[in-house]
């Protein structure tokens, strides 16, 4: 038996609870992992609270991330004792996830955790940080270099935004953070932001083409915010889009793309090929440094995850939430 969060939907309604789970109920997979840490992402908040149709089968153990140690393996790349990390692949949505003390998954979904990181570090980074790294790498592929101009990060207090700021600042970029919580300005400046703006500057409907401000941006918000970011990018600017905190819609014009040569790059992290995942985690190990992880992360025990998910959906969580699945 092991402990985990279980989401159910039946005649009694939609609910999430902490439960004792028989290991025989674990889904099919060729690697069993003793989970040490998981985390709470936006998708996990949706899954636990039921505020979005994330969970595709019931009952479900949520948690799109986990880090831990291999207990059993029939996969040629992994053996008992290996430390591994998982991000995405539909885990926590269609396949039991990481908010539990055990997980059984396909070995092809796992990558070895870089030696520089502990399993706790890995979840302080999590899918949010791994996604932020994919965004930065995409900006680099576009040709962006430090010194080219200011880079905007929207949703700055969230997990993606916080890691993106820290990464970009470490790489020498001048970073502007957009946030709905101006009281967190000191935190954002500690991460490396040079300037902090109120998200209201970007969240309302705007003109198709606006004053040029940013050479690049990392956006986790979508909707009017992303449309305004595109309209304010400089000539040949680029924005990576990886989130929908404001909405799925994009009420934009083609003007920035055909008059300023702006590029909009979509970033998917859930189904990313293994080579991309490995490269991103290697870059994180190189470019993300220790004190930042302590500042960005709040640690909770597994029984607290349900309440924390509700706070996450209310916008009351700053940075990353690390879940110690073995703490009570």
KABEL-V657805 format. One record per residue. N is the residue number from 1. SS is DSSP state (A for helix, B for strand, O for the rest). PHI is phi in whole degrees, -180 to 180 (* if undefined). Layout:
BEGIN
N;SS;PHI
N;SS;PHI
END
This chain:
BEGIN
1;O;*
2;B;-147
3;B;-94
4;B;-164
5;B;-84
6;B;-123
7;B;-101
8;B;-128
9;B;-143
10;B;-153
11;O;-61
12;O;-84
13;B;106
14;B;-97
15;B;-158
16;B;-124
17;B;-149
18;B;-84
19;B;-139
20;B;-90
21;B;-119
22;O;-75
23;A;-59
24;A;-65
25;A;-85
26;O;-58
27;O;-72
28;O;-66
29;O;171
30;O;-102
31;B;-137
32;B;-106
33;B;-118
34;B;-83
35;B;-72
36;B;-106
37;B;-140
38;B;-127
39;B;-159
40;B;-114
41;O;-108
42;A;-58
43;A;-61
44;A;-66
45;A;-61
46;A;-62
47;A;-66
48;A;-73
49;A;-85
50;O;78
51;O;-82
52;O;-153
53;O;-79
54;O;-85
55;O;-75
56;O;-104
57;O;-152
58;O;-128
59;O;-70
60;B;-136
61;O;-90
62;O;-75
63;O;113
64;O;-82
65;B;-129
66;B;-163
67;B;-138
68;B;-174
69;B;-120
70;B;-66
71;B;-98
72;B;-138
73;B;-150
74;O;-112
75;O;-100
76;O;-65
77;O;-91
78;O;-132
79;O;-136
80;O;-55
81;O;100
82;O;-69
83;B;-96
84;B;-133
85;B;-135
86;B;-131
87;B;-134
88;O;80
89;O;62
90;O;80
91;B;-67
92;O;85
93;O;-120
94;O;-114
95;B;-136
96;O;-51
97;O;-108
98;O;-95
99;O;-85
100;B;-162
101;O;-83
102;B;-137
103;B;-145
104;B;-124
105;B;-141
106;O;-73
107;A;-61
108;A;-65
109;A;-85
110;O;-94
111;B;-132
112;B;-63
113;O;-75
114;O;-53
115;O;-60
116;O;-67
117;O;-103
118;O;-80
119;A;-65
120;A;-67
121;A;-55
122;A;-59
123;A;-87
124;A;-65
125;A;-85
126;A;59
127;A;-60
128;A;-61
129;A;-70
130;A;-63
131;A;-65
132;A;-59
133;A;-66
134;A;-60
135;A;-63
136;A;-62
137;A;-63
138;A;-67
139;A;-62
140;A;-65
141;A;-63
142;O;-72
143;O;107
144;O;-65
145;O;-134
146;O;-57
147;O;99
148;O;-72
149;O;152
150;O;-70
151;B;-116
152;B;-98
153;B;-123
154;O;-93
155;O;57
156;O;-64
157;O;-81
158;O;-77
159;A;-64
160;A;-62
161;A;-61
162;A;-62
163;A;-69
164;A;-60
165;A;-60
166;A;-61
167;A;-65
168;A;-63
169;A;-63
170;A;-61
171;O;-84
172;O;99
173;O;-83
174;O;-88
175;B;-115
176;B;-108
177;B;-105
178;B;-106
179;B;-145
180;O;-91
181;O;-124
182;A;-59
183;A;-66
184;A;-95
185;A;-58
186;A;-62
187;A;-60
188;A;-66
189;A;-71
190;A;-63
191;A;-69
192;O;131
193;O;-68
194;O;-85
195;B;-129
196;B;-129
197;B;-121
198;B;-77
199;O;-61
200;A;-61
201;A;-63
202;A;-122
203;A;-89
204;O;-100
205;O;-55
206;O;-134
207;O;-70
208;O;-61
209;O;-134
210;O;-127
211;O;-56
212;O;-72
213;O;-126
214;B;-115
215;B;-87
216;B;-160
217;B;-156
218;B;-116
219;B;-118
220;O;-117
221;O;-112
222;B;75
223;A;52
224;A;-61
225;A;-60
226;A;-65
227;A;-61
228;A;-70
229;A;-60
230;A;-59
231;A;-70
232;A;-106
233;B;-72
234;B;-75
235;B;-55
236;B;64
237;B;-74
238;B;-144
239;B;-128
240;B;-99
241;B;-112
242;O;-138
243;O;-155
244;O;-143
245;O;-58
246;O;-89
247;B;164
248;O;-79
249;O;-76
250;O;-139
251;O;-80
252;O;-114
253;O;-116
254;O;-77
255;A;-52
256;A;-61
257;A;-78
258;A;-97
259;A;-105
260;O;-121
261;O;67
262;O;-68
263;B;-116
264;B;-114
265;B;-113
266;B;-81
267;O;-120
268;O;-104
269;O;-109
270;O;-67
271;O;-112
272;O;-63
273;O;-59
274;A;-59
275;A;-62
276;A;-66
277;A;-63
278;A;-61
279;A;-62
280;A;-64
281;A;-69
282;A;-66
283;A;-67
284;A;-59
285;A;-63
286;A;-84
287;A;-107
288;O;-109
289;O;-115
290;A;-47
291;A;-56
292;A;-59
293;A;-65
294;A;-72
295;A;-74
296;A;-82
297;B;-105
298;B;-115
299;B;-100
300;B;-132
301;B;-90
302;A;-53
303;A;-62
304;A;-86
305;A;-64
306;A;-68
307;A;-65
308;A;-64
309;A;-63
310;A;-64
311;A;-65
312;A;-59
313;A;-71
314;O;-89
315;O;75
316;O;-101
317;O;-106
318;O;-104
319;O;69
320;B;-115
321;B;-113
322;B;-97
323;B;-110
324;B;-83
325;O;-73
326;O;-105
327;O;-98
328;O;-120
END
